[in-house]
Amino acid sequence: MSKSSATFAKSVYELMSSMRFAISLLTVLAIASIIGTVLQQNEPYQNYIIQFGQYWFTVFEWLGLYDVYRTTWFVTILAFLVASTSTCIYRNLPSMLREIRSYREQASENSLRHFQHHAEFTAPAPALEALTQYLTEQGYRYKQRALDNGAGTLLAAKVGSVNRLGYIFTHAAIVIICLGALLDSNIPLKIEQAFGLKRIETRDIPESQVPAASRLAPDSLSFRGNVTIPEGSSADVVFLNIADGYMVQDLPFTIALKKFHIEHYSTGQPKSFASDIAILDKATGKPLLQHTITVNHPLIYDGIAIFQASFGDGGTRLKMNGWNLFNPGSKPFEVNGAVNSNTKISANNQQYTLEFTDFRPFNIENTGATPAPRQQNQDARSLMGGNAVADKTNLHNVGPSFQYKVRDAQGQAREYNNYMLPLLIDKRWYMLSGVRNTPGEPLHYIRFPLDPQRRLGGFMRLRGIMLDPARHAEIARRFAASALQGGKMPVDVRTKLADSTTKVLDLFGKGGYQALSDFIEKHIPAAERDRAAQTYLKILELSTFEAYIMAQQQAGAPAPKADEETGWFIRDSLNSISDIFFYGAPVYLQLAEYDQVNASGLQLTRSPGENIVFGGSALLVMGIFAMFFIRERRLWLLVKPGHVLFAMSSNRKTLDFEKEFERHKQRISEIVKD
């Protein structure tokens, strides 16, 4: 083997060794990238805690999986790959380039005879010109060297030598891709954080109050942030979710949202959405550009890509009727609010904060499912769960809904979801309100039945009388009088019935069905509890009918009829009155009017390394193609008077190479014999 061949072999070995180690590191990076793709990055930590639980959240946080591409170990691997691969290229590139240019025309006759693929031919006369013409026809480039003793000529030919460039391109691609990734990892920011020059803001404060240490200049090397802009508003910053807080990235321009467009499928899922935006000069407010952004079609301006990422509510204004559920009065009071804002109310001598979180203009639901029958002595908490609608058949739009939280003076809050329009369930009309204690729980619905005029007033009037202890004696007296018709029963029997009815009404008015159940379990022998429960429930239902009559008379409304429809209304009202003791809020909010305001969620990125990575990826494809699909073949012809020695080699011994060798052998044999 010649010295140049040995040098080249050593260079290839070093490059291949480096490649094997690089592939191992790239495998680690690939796994990390898959995790970064599957696991949503840079979400608020609270979202991860809800999703994974505290234990796995801590494990994943320690591994840095919530911001994989900027973790110290990820950046360290990138930097090591750049340094090691660059060093390898620097050391071996000159020798590899020399080998690519080399024809190895110094090969000796003895070395050619030791090639695995060689053949010798007897030539009556030298056929040098015919052989060179054949090599040219076959696409071989060659060099011709006269032997030292002048007794012959050596033709050294090659084809596919660009295969060697594959090693160079592949290693260079690794360096370029890693450099691009390092640029986008924003190392300067990590250095500033390490020295305390920049810090993460964790307080929930207005953007204008965020300190300079938590703000980034418009000329930041790279960033990826989000901002939500209501229609008719503008923004000149984006928020970067980092660890358990955020930073504010100032933009070199202002984005104004002119109009937000959204289309839905019949199932209620978004079909398409787009934003009409204007780019404004930050200093003068002068429009610089107007553009419509759609999903997967970003606007790139001043090196910043603006993506249509999401949508939400931009502060829809709500006008509601508030019903005090535990006040005997039946008149609502007006409540005004807006999504993403708070409103203070007073109820039952307590202060509450209403936090409006979302509004949906329509909801695709199923209201045709029949829930399991109620057991009147079951826990009222499970009764509320029985109102949930879960079946997926018979879906249709049930109208607008809004979400809010009711927070008491101690800071405890529950979340509610109320529908604006009544829903028809089992051929009866209800107003629905969902409630849950934590965001991870499913909503449990309470049904407020509507009267024959499809209004909530009938139920609220009945509720007011049923919860007013001062009215219970009158209800009991009327019930006893109607139950013991004609006065045929003794007065003491009528009095006992009235007293029993008053006791039942008092118990129910203090805690609903649960209070009745507790009383029965405490004071009635076990053998008599079922019969006592049925008696109490019958008294309660019949006396509630009398209360309903009183409520209608008091309001000047038509008296209810003693029919099946009224019977269902009475039973539904009793269920709902019992449920409000576990509703968790003293007030039910009924949406009366709204003025919808949409908001567009935009993601803005500055990624200077993106095009570099794309270029490196293209170079990587070229390098892999050159290494695996281009075969280098070298051919030598030693031509002497009366004799021709043919030898051939390839960087990969394949079946195609064997066939090519035999083809050249046959053709050269024919040429030298002609």
matplotlib code that plots the C-alpha trace (Angstrom):
import matplotlib.pyplot as plt

x = [0.0, 1.3, 2.0, -0.9, -3.3, -2.3, -2.8, -6.2, -7.2, -6.1, -8.2, -11.2, -10.8, -10.6, -13.6, -15.6, -14.7, -15.7, -18.9, -19.8, -19.4, -21.3, -24.1, -24.3, -24.6, -27.0, -29.2, -29.4, -30.3, -32.9, -34.6, -34.6, -36.1, -38.8, -39.7, -39.6, -42.1, -44.5, -44.4, -45.6, -42.7, -42.6, -46.0, -46.7, -45.5, -49.0, -50.2, -47.5, -48.3, -52.0, -51.0, -48.3, -48.7, -46.2, -43.8, -43.3, -43.4, -40.3, -38.6, -39.2, -38.2, -34.9, -34.3, -35.2, -37.9, -40.1, -37.5, -35.4, -33.8, -32.3, -31.3, -27.6, -27.0, -28.6, -26.6, -23.4, -23.8, -24.3, -21.2, -19.2, -20.3, -19.3, -15.8, -15.0, -16.4, -14.7, -11.4, -11.8, -12.6, -9.6, -7.2, -8.4, -9.8, -6.4, -5.5, -9.0, -9.0, -5.6, -6.9, -9.9, -7.6, -5.2, -5.3, -2.7, -0.7, 2.4, 1.0, 3.6, 3.1, 3.7, 1.0, -1.5, -1.1, -2.0, -5.4, -8.3, -9.8, -7.2, -6.6, -3.8, -4.0, -1.6, -1.6, -0.1, 0.4, 0.0, -3.6, -3.1, -5.2, -8.2, -8.0, -7.9, -10.9, -12.8, -12.1, -13.5, -16.6, -17.2, -17.0, -13.6, -11.1, -7.5, -3.9, -1.2, 2.3, 5.2, 7.1, 10.5, 12.3, 10.4, 9.0, 5.3, 2.6, 0.3, -3.2, -4.7, -8.5, -11.3, -15.0, -17.3, -14.5, -17.1, -18.1, -15.3, -17.0, -19.9, -17.7, -16.8, -20.4, -21.8, -19.4, -19.7, -23.5, -23.3, -21.3, -23.7, -26.9, -25.4, -24.3, -27.8, -29.3, -26.8, -27.9, -31.5, -30.7, -30.1, -26.9, -26.4, -29.6, -28.5, -25.2, -27.1, -29.3, -26.2, -24.7, -28.0, -28.3, -31.7, -34.2, -37.5, -40.6, -43.0, -45.5, -48.9, -48.5, -49.4, -46.9, -46.1, -44.9, -42.5, -39.0, -36.2, -34.4, -37.2, -37.5, -35.6, -34.5, -36.0, -32.6, -32.6, -30.7, -33.6, -36.9, -40.2, -43.2, -46.9, -49.4, -53.2, -54.6, -58.3, -60.0, -59.3, -56.3, -52.6, -49.4, -45.7, -44.5, -44.7, -44.5, -41.8, -42.8, -39.6, -39.5, -42.1, -42.4, -42.0, -40.1, -41.3, -39.8, -40.1, -40.8, -39.3, -42.8, -46.5, -49.1, -52.7, -55.5, -58.2, -60.5, -60.5, -62.3, -63.3, -65.4, -66.7, -67.7, -71.1, -69.6, -68.4, -64.8, -62.9, -62.6, -60.4, -59.4, -57.4, -56.4, -56.3, -53.3, -51.4, -47.8, -47.3, -44.2, -43.5, -42.6, -45.1, -47.9, -47.8, -49.0, -46.1, -47.9, -51.3, -51.7, -54.0, -52.4, -53.8, -52.8, -49.5, -49.1, -47.1, -46.0, -42.3, -41.4, -38.1, -36.7, -39.6, -42.1, -45.7, -47.8, -51.6, -51.4, -54.8, -57.8, -59.8, -62.0, -60.8, -63.0, -66.6, -68.9, -71.6, -74.9, -76.4, -79.3, -78.1, -80.4, -79.6, -80.3, -80.6, -82.6, -86.4, -86.8, -87.5, -86.3, -83.0, -80.4, -78.2, -74.6, -72.2, -68.8, -66.4, -64.2, -60.7, -61.9, -63.3, -66.5, -67.3, -70.8, -72.3, -74.6, -75.8, -73.5, -70.5, -68.2, -67.4, -65.3, -66.6, -63.7, -65.0, -62.7, -64.3, -67.2, -68.4, -70.9, -72.2, -71.8, -72.4, -74.1, -76.4, -79.5, -81.4, -79.9, -82.1, -80.1, -80.5, -83.6, -83.0, -83.2, -84.6, -82.5, -79.2, -76.4, -77.2, -73.7, -74.3, -77.6, -75.8, -73.6, -76.7, -77.6, -74.5, -75.2, -72.6, -74.1, -72.6, -75.8, -78.2, -75.7, -76.8, -76.0, -77.4, -76.3, -73.8, -72.2, -69.8, -67.3, -66.5, -65.1, -66.7, -64.0, -64.9, -63.1, -60.8, -59.6, -61.4, -62.9, -65.2, -65.6, -68.9, -70.2, -73.6, -75.7, -77.5, -80.5, -82.7, -82.1, -84.7, -84.0, -86.5, -89.1, -88.7, -86.9, -84.1, -81.4, -78.1, -75.2, -72.0, -69.8, -66.4, -63.9, -60.7, -59.9, -59.1, -62.6, -65.5, -68.4, -71.4, -74.6, -77.5, -80.8, -83.1, -86.6, -88.5, -92.2, -94.9, -94.0, -90.3, -89.1, -87.0, -89.2, -91.7, -88.9, -87.3, -90.6, -91.2, -87.6, -88.0, -91.1, -89.7, -86.5, -88.5, -89.2, -91.8, -94.0, -93.8, -96.6, -99.0, -98.0, -98.6, -102.0, -103.1, -101.8, -103.6, -106.8, -106.7, -105.6, -108.4, -111.2, -114.6, -113.4, -114.5, -111.2, -110.8, -109.0, -106.1, -105.4, -105.3, -103.0, -100.6, -100.5, -99.8, -97.0, -95.4, -95.6, -93.9, -91.2, -90.5, -90.5, -88.1, -85.7, -85.8, -85.3, -82.1, -80.4, -82.5, -82.8, -79.6, -81.1, -84.2, -82.0, -79.9, -83.0, -84.5, -81.2, -80.8, -84.4, -86.2, -85.5, -83.9, -86.9, -89.2, -86.9, -88.1, -91.7, -90.9, -88.9, -91.7, -94.2, -91.9, -91.3, -95.0, -95.8, -93.0, -94.2, -97.8, -97.1, -94.8, -97.7, -99.5, -96.4, -96.4, -100.0, -99.0, -96.0, -98.2, -100.9, -98.3, -96.9, -100.4, -99.7, -102.2, -102.7, -101.0, -103.0, -102.9, -101.6, -98.6, -96.7, -97.0, -96.1, -92.8, -92.1, -92.6, -90.3, -87.6, -87.9, -87.4, -84.3, -82.8, -83.6, -81.8, -78.9, -78.2, -77.0, -74.0, -73.8, -71.0, -72.1, -74.9, -75.8, -76.8, -75.9, -78.2, -76.8, -79.1, -77.0, -73.5, -71.2, -68.7, -65.1, -62.7, -59.0, -56.3, -53.4, -50.2, -46.8, -43.8, -40.4, -37.0, -34.9, -31.7, -30.5, -33.5, -32.1, -28.7, -30.3, -32.1, -28.9, -27.1, -29.9, -29.6, -25.9, -26.4, -28.8, -26.2, -23.4, -25.5, -26.4, -22.8, -21.7, -24.3, -25.4, -22.2, -19.5, -15.9, -14.2, -10.6, -9.1, -5.5, -4.2, -0.5, 0.3, 3.5, 4.5, 2.6, 1.0, -1.7, -2.3, -5.8, -6.7, -9.8, -10.9, -14.0, -14.7, -17.6, -17.6, -21.1, -22.7, -22.8, -19.1, -18.5, -20.6, -18.8, -15.4, -16.4, -17.8, -14.6, -12.5, -14.4, -14.3, -10.6, -9.9, -11.6, -9.8, -6.3, -6.9, -8.2]
y = [0.0, 3.4, 6.1, 8.3, 5.3, 4.6, 8.3, 8.2, 5.0, 6.5, 9.6, 7.6, 5.5, 8.6, 10.1, 6.9, 6.6, 10.2, 9.5, 6.5, 8.7, 11.5, 9.2, 8.1, 11.7, 12.5, 9.6, 11.2, 14.5, 12.8, 11.2, 14.5, 16.2, 13.6, 14.3, 18.0, 17.4, 15.1, 17.1, 20.6, 22.9, 26.0, 25.6, 27.1, 24.7, 24.4, 22.7, 20.1, 19.4, 18.9, 16.6, 14.4, 14.8, 16.2, 13.3, 13.0, 16.7, 16.9, 14.1, 15.7, 19.1, 17.7, 16.3, 19.6, 18.1, 21.2, 23.2, 20.5, 22.6, 25.0, 22.7, 22.7, 19.1, 19.6, 22.7, 21.0, 18.1, 20.5, 22.5, 19.2, 18.0, 21.3, 21.3, 17.6, 17.3, 20.6, 19.3, 16.1, 17.9, 20.2, 17.3, 15.1, 17.4, 18.1, 14.4, 13.5, 16.3, 15.0, 11.5, 12.7, 14.4, 11.5, 8.8, 6.5, 6.4, 5.3, 1.8, -0.9, -4.0, -6.2, -4.5, -4.7, -8.4, -8.6, -7.0, -9.4, -8.3, -8.4, -10.1, -10.4, -10.6, -11.4, -8.5, -9.1, -5.3, -2.4, -1.2, 2.0, 4.3, 1.9, 1.4, 5.1, 5.6, 2.8, 4.4, 7.7, 6.0, 4.4, 7.8, 7.2, 10.0, 8.8, 9.7, 8.2, 7.5, 5.9, 3.3, 4.2, 1.7, 2.9, -0.6, 0.3, 2.6, 2.7, 4.0, 5.0, 5.7, 6.5, 7.3, 8.2, 9.8, 12.4, 9.6, 10.8, 14.2, 12.4, 12.0, 15.7, 16.8, 14.7, 15.9, 19.5, 19.1, 18.0, 21.1, 23.4, 21.9, 22.1, 25.7, 26.6, 24.9, 26.8, 30.1, 29.4, 28.2, 31.8, 31.3, 35.0, 35.0, 31.9, 33.6, 36.8, 34.6, 32.8, 36.2, 37.5, 40.2, 38.7, 36.9, 35.2, 37.0, 34.9, 37.5, 38.0, 41.7, 44.0, 43.9, 47.6, 46.8, 44.0, 45.2, 45.7, 42.6, 40.5, 42.3, 41.5, 44.1, 44.0, 42.9, 39.6, 37.0, 34.5, 34.0, 32.2, 33.8, 34.2, 37.1, 37.3, 40.4, 41.3, 42.7, 46.4, 46.2, 46.1, 44.7, 45.5, 42.7, 38.9, 36.7, 33.9, 31.1, 30.1, 27.6, 28.6, 32.2, 34.3, 37.1, 40.0, 40.3, 43.8, 43.8, 46.3, 47.0, 47.0, 44.4, 45.6, 43.1, 44.5, 41.5, 37.9, 35.3, 31.8, 29.0, 25.9, 22.4, 21.2, 19.4, 22.7, 22.1, 25.0, 24.6, 27.5, 30.8, 33.8, 37.3, 40.6, 42.4, 45.6, 46.1, 49.6, 51.7, 51.5, 55.2, 56.9, 54.3, 54.6, 51.5, 49.7, 46.6, 44.9, 41.2, 38.3, 35.4, 31.9, 28.6, 27.3, 30.5, 32.9, 36.4, 37.0, 40.6, 42.1, 38.6, 37.7, 35.0, 35.7, 32.5, 32.1, 29.8, 29.9, 32.0, 32.9, 35.5, 39.1, 40.4, 39.7, 42.0, 40.2, 41.4, 38.9, 38.5, 37.3, 35.1, 34.9, 31.2, 31.5, 34.7, 34.2, 37.1, 36.1, 39.2, 39.1, 41.8, 43.0, 41.9, 43.3, 41.8, 41.0, 38.0, 38.2, 40.7, 40.5, 41.8, 42.1, 41.1, 40.8, 38.0, 36.9, 39.5, 38.0, 39.5, 37.4, 38.0, 36.8, 36.0, 35.6, 33.3, 32.4, 32.8, 30.4, 31.7, 28.2, 24.7, 21.3, 19.1, 16.1, 16.7, 13.6, 11.2, 10.1, 10.2, 7.5, 7.9, 9.8, 8.0, 10.6, 9.5, 9.4, 11.9, 15.2, 15.5, 12.4, 13.9, 16.8, 14.3, 12.6, 15.7, 15.5, 14.9, 12.4, 10.5, 11.4, 10.9, 13.6, 16.4, 19.9, 23.6, 24.6, 28.2, 30.4, 29.6, 31.4, 30.3, 32.0, 31.4, 32.5, 33.3, 33.9, 36.2, 33.3, 32.9, 29.6, 29.3, 27.0, 27.1, 27.4, 27.0, 28.4, 28.1, 31.2, 29.4, 26.7, 23.1, 20.5, 17.3, 14.5, 16.8, 19.3, 22.7, 23.6, 26.1, 24.3, 25.3, 23.2, 23.3, 21.8, 22.3, 22.0, 22.3, 18.6, 17.5, 17.0, 19.4, 18.4, 20.0, 21.3, 21.8, 24.7, 23.9, 26.4, 27.1, 26.6, 30.0, 28.8, 31.3, 30.8, 33.0, 30.3, 28.1, 31.1, 32.1, 28.6, 28.3, 31.5, 30.3, 26.8, 28.4, 30.9, 29.4, 32.0, 30.6, 26.9, 27.1, 28.6, 26.0, 23.2, 24.6, 24.7, 21.3, 19.8, 21.5, 20.2, 16.7, 16.3, 17.5, 18.4, 18.7, 15.2, 14.5, 15.6, 18.8, 17.2, 15.0, 18.0, 19.8, 16.8, 16.6, 20.4, 20.1, 17.1, 19.0, 22.1, 19.9, 18.3, 21.7, 23.1, 20.2, 20.4, 24.2, 23.8, 21.1, 19.5, 15.8, 15.3, 16.9, 14.7, 11.6, 12.5, 13.1, 9.7, 7.8, 9.5, 9.3, 6.5, 2.8, 1.0, -1.3, 1.8, 4.0, 3.1, 3.7, 6.9, 8.2, 7.5, 9.3, 12.3, 12.5, 12.3, 15.0, 17.2, 16.8, 17.5, 20.4, 21.9, 22.0, 24.2, 26.4, 26.7, 27.9, 30.5, 31.6, 32.1, 34.0, 36.2, 37.1, 37.5, 34.6, 31.9, 29.1, 25.8, 22.9, 19.6, 17.7, 15.6, 18.6, 20.4, 17.2, 17.0, 20.7, 20.1, 17.1, 18.9, 22.0, 19.9, 18.2, 21.6, 23.2, 20.3, 20.6, 24.3, 23.4, 21.8, 24.3, 26.1, 29.6, 31.8, 33.2, 31.7, 33.9, 33.9, 35.5, 38.0, 39.9, 39.8, 41.8, 39.3, 40.3, 37.8, 37.6, 36.1, 34.1, 34.8, 33.1, 35.2, 33.6, 34.9, 32.0, 33.0, 29.4, 28.0, 28.6, 27.4, 24.2, 23.8, 24.3, 21.8, 19.3, 19.7, 19.2, 16.1, 14.6, 15.2, 13.7, 10.6, 10.2, 10.5, 7.9, 5.3, 5.8, 6.8, 4.0, 4.9, 2.6, 2.7, 0.9, 0.3, -0.9, -1.7, -1.9, -3.6, -5.0, -8.3, -8.0, -6.1, -6.2, -5.1, -4.4, -2.9, -1.9, -0.3, 1.2, -1.3, -4.8, -5.5, -7.7, -4.8, -4.3, -8.0, -7.7, -4.5, -6.1, -9.1, -6.7, -4.6, -7.8, -9.1, -5.9, -5.3, -8.8, -8.1, -4.8, -6.2, -9.1, -6.9]
z = [0.0, -0.9, 1.6, 0.3, 0.5, 4.1, 5.0, 3.4, 5.1, 8.5, 7.7, 6.8, 10.0, 12.1, 10.4, 10.8, 14.5, 15.0, 13.0, 15.3, 18.4, 16.7, 15.8, 19.5, 20.6, 17.8, 18.9, 22.4, 20.7, 18.5, 21.6, 23.3, 20.2, 20.1, 23.7, 22.9, 20.0, 21.9, 25.2, 24.8, 25.7, 27.8, 29.4, 32.8, 35.5, 36.9, 33.7, 34.0, 37.7, 36.7, 33.9, 35.5, 39.3, 41.7, 41.6, 37.8, 37.5, 39.7, 37.8, 34.4, 35.7, 36.9, 33.5, 31.9, 29.7, 29.8, 27.8, 26.2, 23.5, 26.0, 28.8, 29.9, 28.9, 25.4, 24.7, 26.1, 23.7, 20.8, 21.7, 22.1, 18.7, 17.1, 18.7, 18.2, 14.7, 13.6, 15.0, 13.1, 9.8, 10.3, 10.8, 8.0, 5.3, 3.6, 3.2, 2.0, -0.6, -1.8, -2.0, -4.0, -6.5, -6.6, -9.3, -7.6, -10.8, -8.8, -8.3, -9.1, -11.2, -8.2, -6.1, -9.0, -9.2, -5.5, -6.1, -5.6, -8.9, -11.6, -14.9, -17.5, -21.2, -24.0, -26.5, -30.0, -30.3, -27.9, -27.8, -25.7, -27.8, -27.9, -24.2, -23.4, -25.7, -23.9, -20.5, -21.7, -23.1, -19.7, -17.9, -16.3, -15.8, -16.1, -15.9, -18.0, -16.8, -18.6, -16.7, -15.5, -17.8, -20.8, -21.4, -21.0, -19.9, -16.8, -17.1, -13.7, -13.9, -11.5, -11.4, -8.4, -6.4, -5.1, -2.8, -0.6, -0.3, 1.5, 4.6, 4.5, 3.8, 6.5, 9.2, 8.0, 8.2, 11.8, 12.6, 10.7, 12.3, 15.8, 15.2, 14.1, 17.2, 19.4, 17.9, 18.7, 22.2, 23.1, 25.0, 25.8, 27.8, 29.8, 30.6, 31.7, 34.0, 35.4, 36.4, 37.8, 35.1, 34.0, 36.2, 35.7, 36.9, 38.9, 40.1, 38.4, 37.7, 34.7, 31.9, 32.5, 36.0, 35.0, 36.0, 33.5, 34.8, 33.5, 30.1, 27.0, 24.4, 20.9, 19.4, 21.3, 19.4, 19.4, 21.2, 21.0, 22.8, 22.7, 23.0, 23.0, 21.3, 21.5, 18.4, 18.1, 20.4, 19.9, 21.5, 21.3, 23.6, 23.8, 26.9, 27.1, 29.5, 31.3, 34.1, 36.8, 35.5, 32.4, 30.8, 28.6, 25.2, 23.7, 20.0, 17.4, 16.1, 17.2, 16.1, 15.9, 15.5, 13.1, 12.8, 13.8, 11.6, 12.6, 11.0, 12.7, 11.7, 12.5, 15.5, 17.0, 16.3, 14.7, 10.9, 10.2, 11.8, 10.7, 11.8, 10.0, 11.5, 10.9, 11.6, 13.1, 13.7, 17.4, 17.7, 15.4, 15.2, 11.4, 9.5, 7.9, 6.6, 6.6, 6.3, 7.0, 9.0, 8.8, 10.3, 8.8, 6.8, 9.0, 8.2, 8.4, 9.1, 10.2, 10.8, 13.1, 12.1, 13.3, 13.5, 14.0, 17.0, 18.9, 19.7, 22.7, 24.3, 24.3, 27.0, 26.1, 28.0, 30.0, 31.5, 34.0, 36.4, 39.8, 41.9, 45.6, 46.2, 50.0, 50.2, 50.5, 48.0, 44.4, 42.6, 40.6, 40.8, 37.9, 37.6, 34.9, 34.1, 31.3, 30.5, 32.0, 34.7, 38.2, 39.8, 43.5, 44.9, 48.4, 49.4, 52.8, 54.5, 52.8, 50.1, 47.0, 43.9, 40.5, 38.2, 34.6, 32.6, 29.3, 27.0, 24.2, 21.6, 21.0, 22.4, 20.8, 23.4, 23.7, 25.8, 24.8, 27.3, 30.3, 33.6, 36.1, 38.4, 41.6, 44.9, 47.2, 50.2, 48.4, 49.1, 47.5, 46.1, 44.0, 42.9, 41.3, 39.4, 38.1, 36.2, 33.9, 30.2, 28.9, 25.9, 22.5, 20.4, 19.3, 19.3, 18.6, 19.4, 22.8, 22.6, 24.5, 27.8, 30.1, 32.7, 36.0, 39.5, 42.7, 45.3, 48.9, 51.4, 52.4, 48.8, 48.2, 44.8, 42.7, 39.0, 37.2, 33.7, 33.0, 29.8, 28.5, 26.9, 28.5, 27.5, 26.7, 28.7, 28.8, 27.3, 30.1, 30.1, 32.4, 33.0, 33.5, 35.7, 36.0, 39.0, 40.0, 42.8, 40.7, 37.0, 36.7, 37.8, 35.5, 35.7, 37.8, 36.7, 38.6, 36.8, 37.5, 36.2, 34.1, 34.8, 32.0, 30.6, 30.2, 32.8, 35.8, 38.0, 38.9, 40.4, 42.2, 43.8, 45.0, 46.2, 48.2, 50.0, 50.7, 52.3, 54.3, 57.8, 58.5, 55.7, 56.7, 59.2, 56.6, 54.0, 56.5, 57.5, 53.9, 53.2, 56.3, 55.3, 51.7, 52.9, 55.4, 53.3, 54.7, 58.3, 59.0, 60.8, 64.4, 65.0, 66.9, 63.9, 61.6, 64.1, 64.3, 60.4, 60.2, 62.9, 61.1, 57.8, 59.4, 60.8, 57.4, 55.7, 58.4, 57.9, 54.1, 54.3, 56.3, 54.3, 51.6, 51.3, 53.2, 56.3, 56.1, 55.6, 58.6, 60.8, 59.8, 60.5, 63.9, 65.2, 63.4, 64.2, 61.3, 60.7, 60.2, 58.2, 54.7, 55.6, 57.4, 54.4, 52.0, 54.3, 54.7, 50.9, 50.2, 52.7, 51.3, 47.7, 48.4, 50.7, 48.1, 45.7, 48.2, 48.5, 44.7, 44.8, 47.4, 45.3, 42.2, 44.1, 45.6, 42.2, 40.6, 38.3, 37.2, 39.7, 38.8, 37.6, 39.5, 36.5, 35.5, 34.2, 37.5, 39.3, 37.4, 38.0, 41.8, 41.9, 39.8, 42.0, 45.2, 43.6, 42.6, 46.0, 47.7, 45.3, 46.0, 49.5, 47.7, 44.8, 46.6, 45.6, 47.2, 43.8, 40.4, 37.5, 34.5, 31.3, 29.8, 27.2, 25.9, 23.6, 22.2, 21.7, 20.0, 20.6, 18.5, 20.0, 18.1, 18.4, 17.5, 16.9, 16.0, 14.9, 13.2, 13.3, 11.4, 7.9, 9.0, 10.2, 7.0, 5.0, 7.2, 6.7, 2.9, 3.2, 5.4, 2.8, 0.0, 2.2, 3.0, -0.7, -1.8, 0.8, 0.2, -3.4, -5.2, -5.5, -6.2, -8.6, -9.5, -12.5, -13.6, -17.0, -17.2, -21.0, -22.1, -25.5, -25.8, -22.3, -20.5, -16.7, -15.6, -11.9, -10.3, -6.8, -5.2, -1.8, -1.5, -2.8, -4.2, -6.7, -9.1, -8.8, -9.5, -12.7, -13.7, -13.2, -15.4, -18.1, -18.2, -18.2, -21.2, -23.1, -22.5, -23.6, -26.9, -27.3, -26.8, -29.2, -32.1]

ax = plt.figure().add_subplot(projection="3d")
ax.plot(x, y, z, "-o")
ax.set_aspect("equal")
plt.show()
